[in-house]
Amino acid sequence: MEGPIANWIAACDAMIGLGASTVVPGHGPVTDADGIRAVRDYFRHIVEQADAAYAKGLDFQEAAFGADLAEYAGWLDAERVVVNIYRRYREIRPDQPVLDRFALFALMAEWDSRRQSSAPRSAGRTVSRGGGSEPS
């Protein structure tokens, strides 16, 4: 929830540069450099989605609820897109209204509820993803 997204991307690049064959993240599954690349690419995708929405004049909530998660849609805790889009919008325009954690958690719950209600009944929620630690 904190910190510029560029710092997360730079941290991923630094970890990849270490050349470790196995990575044990603070949370999320044990992985390798490909898992770190996936997280880095997720953050890049979030930046692209947020920047495009901002350029269209959408507010942060419209951007978050309308974001195309593409291959990241099945990731565990996909509702974190709300916080990540919010973070990017605050980077673009720091005078955005500040939301506390409770407001952000409520929006994540709403995002997830909408996703659950629009999902086909036969499809279960995906609880894992291919390698990598969870984005914040």
C-alpha positions as CSV (number, residue, x, y, z in Angstrom):
1,M,0.0,0.0,0.0
2,E,3.0,2.3,0.4
3,G,5.8,3.6,-1.6
4,P,6.2,4.6,-5.3
5,I,5.5,1.7,-7.7
6,A,8.8,2.6,-9.4
7,N,10.5,1.5,-6.2
8,W,8.8,-1.9,-6.3
9,I,9.9,-2.3,-9.9
10,A,13.4,-1.3,-9.1
11,A,13.5,-3.7,-6.1
12,C,12.4,-6.6,-8.4
13,D,15.1,-5.7,-10.9
14,A,17.7,-5.6,-8.1
15,M,16.5,-9.1,-6.9
16,I,16.6,-10.5,-10.4
17,G,20.1,-9.1,-10.7
18,L,21.3,-11.2,-7.8
19,G,21.0,-14.3,-9.9
20,A,19.5,-16.4,-7.1
21,S,18.0,-19.7,-8.2
22,T,15.5,-19.8,-5.3
23,V,13.8,-16.8,-3.7
24,V,11.9,-17.0,-0.4
25,P,9.8,-13.9,-0.2
26,G,8.4,-12.3,2.9
27,H,5.0,-13.7,1.9
28,G,3.8,-15.7,-1.1
29,P,5.2,-18.9,-2.5
30,V,8.9,-19.8,-2.8
31,T,9.9,-18.9,-6.4
32,D,12.7,-18.0,-8.7
33,A,13.7,-15.1,-10.9
34,D,10.6,-15.8,-13.2
35,G,8.3,-15.2,-10.2
36,I,10.0,-11.9,-9.5
37,R,9.7,-11.0,-13.1
38,A,6.0,-11.7,-13.0
39,V,5.5,-9.4,-10.0
40,R,7.6,-6.7,-11.7
41,D,5.6,-7.1,-14.9
42,Y,2.3,-6.9,-12.9
43,F,3.4,-3.5,-11.5
44,R,4.3,-2.3,-15.0
45,H,0.9,-3.4,-16.2
46,I,-0.7,-1.5,-13.3
47,V,1.2,1.7,-14.2
48,E,0.1,1.3,-17.9
49,Q,-3.6,0.7,-16.9
50,A,-3.6,3.6,-14.4
51,D,-1.8,6.1,-16.7
52,A,-4.2,5.3,-19.6
53,A,-7.3,5.7,-17.3
54,Y,-5.9,9.0,-15.9
55,A,-5.3,10.3,-19.5
56,K,-9.0,9.5,-20.3
57,G,-10.1,11.6,-17.3
58,L,-11.3,8.7,-15.1
59,D,-11.1,9.1,-11.4
60,F,-9.1,6.5,-9.4
61,Q,-12.1,4.4,-8.5
62,E,-13.3,4.2,-12.1
63,A,-9.8,3.3,-13.2
64,A,-9.5,0.6,-10.5
65,F,-12.9,-1.0,-11.2
66,G,-12.4,-0.8,-14.9
67,A,-8.8,-2.1,-15.1
68,D,-8.0,-5.0,-17.4
69,L,-5.9,-7.3,-15.3
70,A,-5.2,-9.5,-18.3
71,E,-3.0,-12.5,-17.3
72,Y,-3.0,-11.3,-13.7
73,A,-6.8,-11.6,-13.2
74,G,-6.4,-15.1,-11.7
75,W,-3.8,-14.1,-9.2
76,L,-4.7,-14.5,-5.5
77,D,-5.9,-11.2,-4.0
78,A,-6.5,-9.6,-7.4
79,E,-8.6,-7.0,-5.6
80,R,-5.3,-5.4,-4.6
81,V,-5.5,-3.7,-8.0
82,V,-7.6,-1.1,-6.2
83,V,-4.8,-0.1,-3.8
84,N,-2.2,-0.2,-6.6
85,I,-4.2,2.0,-8.9
86,Y,-4.8,4.3,-6.0
87,R,-1.1,4.5,-5.3
88,R,-0.3,5.3,-9.0
89,Y,-3.0,8.0,-9.1
90,R,-1.4,9.6,-5.9
91,E,2.0,9.5,-7.7
92,I,0.5,11.2,-10.8
93,R,-1.4,13.8,-8.8
94,P,-0.4,14.0,-5.2
95,D,-3.3,16.3,-4.3
96,Q,-5.7,13.4,-4.7
97,P,-7.9,12.9,-1.6
98,V,-6.1,10.7,0.9
99,L,-7.9,7.5,1.7
100,D,-7.2,5.6,4.9
101,R,-6.7,1.8,5.0
102,F,-10.2,1.1,6.0
103,A,-11.6,3.0,3.0
104,L,-9.2,1.1,0.7
105,F,-10.1,-2.2,2.2
106,A,-13.8,-1.4,1.7
107,L,-13.2,-0.6,-1.9
108,M,-11.2,-3.8,-2.4
109,A,-14.1,-5.8,-0.9
110,E,-16.5,-4.0,-3.2
111,W,-14.2,-4.8,-6.2
112,D,-14.0,-8.4,-5.3
113,S,-17.8,-8.6,-4.6
114,R,-18.5,-7.2,-8.1
115,R,-16.1,-9.7,-9.6
116,Q,-17.6,-12.6,-7.8
117,S,-21.1,-11.6,-8.8
118,S,-20.1,-11.3,-12.5
119,A,-18.2,-14.6,-12.6
120,P,-19.9,-17.6,-14.1
121,R,-21.4,-19.9,-11.4
122,S,-19.4,-22.9,-12.5
123,A,-16.0,-21.1,-12.2
124,G,-14.3,-21.2,-8.8
125,R,-12.0,-18.5,-7.6
126,T,-8.4,-19.1,-8.4
127,V,-6.3,-19.3,-5.3
128,S,-2.8,-19.6,-6.8
129,R,-0.8,-18.2,-9.6
130,G,2.4,-19.0,-11.3
131,G,5.3,-18.2,-9.1
132,G,6.1,-14.9,-7.4
133,S,5.4,-13.1,-4.3
134,E,2.2,-11.2,-3.8
135,P,2.1,-7.6,-4.9
136,S,1.2,-5.1,-2.3
